[in-house]
Amino acid sequence: MPFKFIHLTDTHLANPGLMLYGLDPRARLDAAIADINARQADAAFAVVTGDLTHWGEPESYANFAEAMAALKIPYIAMVGNHDKRVACLDGLKAAPRDANGFVQGTRTTEHGLFVFLDTLDETSHAGEMCAKRLGWLASTLAAAPADMPFVVFMHHPPFPVGVRAMDEIALKQSAEFAEVIAPYRSRIRHLFFGHVHRPIFGSYGKIPLSTLKGTNHQVWFDLDPTAPHLASHEPPSYGVALIDDESLIVHSHDFLDTSLRFPFEPPAGMDGRDYALKFAAVR
């Protein structure tokens, strides 16, 4: 069986009982956790790639911690542009911490070293990796055995995704980041990120990448560079990653989807063509 882990992102919890953009972020995170517990409890762990809270308040981190306590598997909590570093570290044992106090760390798995990066700039919604954080990344990659692959997680993408408003607040040090990882590109099996609230899959300098919708609100899809920056109530999702020696597969699951489920095969005695053409789409 492949090694399984879960990707969650952009949970945007507010203080207990508060709504956000007409939605209940705690209820939506609770629903994601319940679905993971019911369907993916054999996963090794979950990674939440930032924007854990919407305003970075201590009460919001307590709200997040209370929700995640119901998760049956361990998790790693990362920071995004809506988070506050000190409040996150004070409130969450699941947040990694490097020697400089950034929310960075690693986890060794049977399929390589998983690397979790801190791209938070508390003065801007754009991403930042200062010299200390880039230095930590460089030394972490260099210290790994020469044959060890990497899986990298970060909140801000270090490249444009085509949605103007989000590209304007991507990682500012994209060139510096690219320089640090350049010697290791062939060993980076996947790059997971958050921030953009869209299901996106592709490659970055031949590194496979993916992100997904948040658990609360989404960013509306529009590639027109003059389009307004809009949010939406599209269904939320979480990711299920399956990794073995040959492949890394990422599934995006819309856990609140209530659309009709039905068997492909017709009932006994019914022709398959008739079943498909005359199917009554009722719940």
N, C-alpha and C positions, 0 to 999 in steps of 0.2 A: 504494500500500500504506500502511496506517496505521502510525504510529510505535508501536513495541512496547517495553515495558519489563517487568521482572519484580519482583514483590513477594514477599519472604521475611520471616518474622518469628519471633521467639521460638525461636531455635536452641538456647539453654541449654547451650552446651558446657561440660563439666567438664574437668579435666585429662586428658591422654591416657590412654586405656585404662579410664577409669572409667565405670560405668553410672550412669544417673539414673532413678529410679523404675522399675527393671527394664528399661530400654531403653538402647540405645547412641546417645547424641545425635550423636556424630561419624559413626557409620555412616549414620545417617538424613540428616544434612546431606550426606554424600558422595553418597548416593543421589539427593538433590534436585539436586545440582550435575551429576551424571552425566545425569540426565533433562533438565535445562535445556540442557546441552551438546549432547545428541542431538536435542532437539526444538525448542529456542528459541534457538539460537545466533545468530539474526538480530536478537535484541533489542538495543537500544542500551546498556542497562545494567540492573543489578539494584539494588534498595534493600532493605536489611535493617533493619526498624523496631524494633530494640532487643531487649534480653535476649539479647545475643549469647552471653553466658556465664551460668552459674548462680550463681557466687560471686565473679566479678570478679577472679579470680587471674591474674597475668601469664602463667602456663603455659597457662591456658585461652584467653587471647587469642592466644597463639602457636599453640595447637591450632586455633583458628578461622581464623587467617591461613593456616595450612598447608592447611586444607581449601579455603578460598576461592581459593587460588592455582591450583587446578585449573579454576576457572570461566573459560570462554572470553571472557566479556564483562566490562567494568569493573563495579565495584559501589561503593555508598555504605553505610557502616556507621554506624548510629545507636545511641544508648544507651537502655536501659530500666531499670527499677527493680532488676534483678538485676546490673547492670553497675557498674563503678567507673570514674569519668571519667578519672583520670590514667592508670590502667593501660590503658584503651582507647586513649587518645591516644598513649601511649608505644608500644603494641604494634601499632597499625593505621594505616598510611598512608591507608587508605580512609575514615577517620573525619574529617569536616570539623571545623574549629575556628574560632570567631569571635574577635574581638579581646579578649574577656573570658575566654577559655579554655574556653568551653562547646562542646559537640559540636553545632554549628549551622553551616549553610551553605546555599548555593544552587547550582543548575545551570541554565544557560540552554539551552533546547531550542527546536526549531522550533515547539513548541506551548505556549510560555510558560515562566515561571520556576518551577522546582521548588524548594520551600523545605523544608528539613530542620530539625526543631526538637529541642531538648534538654529533656526533661521529667523528668530524673532528680533525685530528692531522696535523697541517700545515707543519710538518717536514717529513711526511711519507704518503704513500698512504694507509697504514693500518689504521684501526679505533682505536679510543681512547676514553675511558670514564674515566677521572681523578677522584680523590676523590671528588672534588666539584660537578662534574656532577652526579656521583653515589649518592652522598648525597642528591642532589636535587631530583633525582628519588625516593630514599627511602622515603624522607619526603613527596613527592607528593602522592605516593601510600598510605602511612600511614594516610595521612590527609583525604582521601576520605571516604565517608560513608561505613560502613562495607558490605553493600549489593550492592555497585556500581561496575559494571563490567568495564573493561578497554580494550581499543584498542590501541596498541602501534605501533609507526612508528619510524624507524631509517634508516640510510643510510647503514651502514655496518652490515652484519649478524653476530650474536654472536656465530656462529657454522659453520662448514665446509659444503660446498654444493657439493663437489666432483670434482670441476674444480680446478686443482692444483694452477694455477697462481692466481686465485681469493681467494682461501683459504689462500694463503700466505699473503694476505692483508685484511683479515677479521678483526673483532674486537679483539684487543690484550687482553683486560680485560674480556675475555669470562667467566672465573670462577667467577670474582668479580660481573659481571652483573648477572650471574645465582644465586649468593647468595642473591643479593638485591631483585630479583623478586620471590625468592623461596616461601615466605609466601603468595604470591598473584597469583600463577600460575593458580589456579582453576578459578580465576576471569578474567584472560586475554583471551578475546574471539578470538583475532587474532593478529598476528605480521606481519606488512607490512614493507618491506625493499626494497632497491635499489641496486646499486653498481655492481651487477654481469651481468646486461644486458642479462638475460635469463628468460624465463618463468619457474618458479619453484614453486611447491606447496608441502606441506608436514606438518610435525609437529616437534616441538622442546620441548621435555619434556611434551608432550601432548598439547602444545599450537599450534593451527593451524597457518600456515604461508604461505605467498605468496610473490612473486616478479614477475617482468615482464620485457620485453624488453624496452630499452630506446627509446626516440623519434628520435635519430639520428642513431648511429652505434651500433652494437651488439658485444658480445663476442661469438666466434664460439664454438659450443658444442663439447667437446672432453674430455672424462674421463680418457684417458691415462695419467698417471703422468709424462711421458716423452714428451708429446706433446708440441709443441711451443705455445706461447700465441698469438692467432690470433683474429683479429677483423673481422667483416663481415658486408655486406649490407643487411642482412635479414630485412624483413618489420618491421617497428616499431609498437608499440602498446600502448594503455592506458588501465587501469583497471576500471571496473564499479563494485562497491560493493553494495550489497543489504543486509540490516540487519533488522531483526525484533527480537521479543523476543525468537524465537526458532532457528533461523539459521542466518548465515552470508555467503553469496554466493559471489564469485569473478569471474567476466567474464573478459577475456583478449581479447581486440578488436584490430585487425590489421587494423587500420583506413586507411591505404593507399593501402590495398589489392584491386586489380582490377579484380580478377578472376570472371568467369562467374557465374551469379545468374540465377536460373531457377526454375519454379514451380515443386513440386513433383508430382502433379496430372496431368494426361495426358489431352490434349485438348478434348473437347466434341466429343464423337463418336469414340475415339481411345482407344484401349485396353491398360491397364496399363503395361502389360509385353512388348508389342510391343514398347510402348513409351520409356521404360527404356533401352531395348536392341538396339533400332535403333536410339537412341537420337543423334542428330548431334551437337557436341560440338563446335558451332560457336558463335561468339559474335553478 
